[in-house]
């Protein structure tokens, strides 16, 4: 009788995931915990990192082995993603490109495009700050990725999560996990990544340049803006039209002033639900066996390079513009052109404010920051068209 | 749809150069379109200037036919001082933007309707013997 006890205990243990716990799982749980720590202690994009970090932790707690012969031990969360139910459809929402346009709808409903309309000169920075995309693309190709994979990896440098997901699904769906994690993680870490590059490329005097108040943008202009941009994008960039069209619809709902219920829902309740689904879907892709690979490491490093070059090229573009402008602009707003609304604009403002406490650049930085969204969309659209997956 | 560029390092360079250059061109194009937006305001100002002229014509017509432009409640005209005060308040609220006050009337106008509604409501609860 007593000699049966170890056998029963072993059988019981086999039903749990404890014996399948690996060193890789431990590393990923630590990574997930760091994400939650950064969100809580440092306030780095808590809306994203709490959900991604938590899902990452849960995705790395192994469950019993799969029923198939020789099946791997996968976590309950991944099992749920695989076999239907809420988590399955959450992931499908990302994979089938339903969630990214809905995020853009919410972003549009909570964004004031006034700074971009008020200072059209600064929209150039939205293109200038995207050199990182192409540096990462070329480096990825040199490392042996296919051109489609390299394009998807490069788009991390666009610092636009939904757009990175959108392009990754079309160009390299098998890399969706590491690309989306790298994109969102670096966006959250921008307050750490950008300032050293910004300071390296500017002098103290340049960082202290004050900027004059922008003109007031009328309601008529704000209503015309989404309509005009939607027409331009649908006409010239059909590959990314679903995203920008929803962005502009959300903005129109906000600006017309007669659809408050809809704009509040798009920017509030709907956006929150979508963020929860998105973070769970992204975090659930971070299982150790899939994530802790050399390829993922390469993508993470390339993403960082893209962000560094994007930040640098934005600042340099602003400095080049200053050679031709009578009224100089503060080159720190150039780095905001990398997109990642509004984090990059906030970083520009904070760095400038540290140099000159009387300088408030946030409104000025929002112009290139918003233009960066279009810059990423344009780069992504051209990339999809050239690589033959336009539709 | 097939890929236009070859899957080589040279292809990656071509894609990058074309994409980066075109991004500048297109973003600049959007900038040019945005630079034209103030014209929309001028158009709106023009329309707003045209409207008061039309309103003046209507007022003259109304005056010639004996009708008041600013309505009364049937019990007396709105005081000129009140009109001036309301117009000044509207100007402040509109932040000096072109506007036109379409209608001013005493607030008592709707009192009759409200009273009638209350009577009907109270009447519906009278106990019947």
Interface residues (C-beta under 8 A of the other chain):
Chain A: X116 X117 X120 X121 X123 X124 X126 X127 X128 X130 X131 X133 X134 X137 X138 X140 X141 X142 X146 X147 X148 X150 X151 X217 X218 X220 X221 X224 X225 X228 X229 X232 X236 X371 X374 X375 X378 X379 X382 X383 X385 X386 X387 X388 X389 X390 X391
Chain B: X1 X2 X3 X4 X5 X6 X7 X8 X9 X11 X12 X13 X15 X16 X17 X18 X19 X20 X22 X23 X24 X26 X27 X28 X29 X30 X31 X32 X33 X34 X35 X37 X38 X40 X41 X44
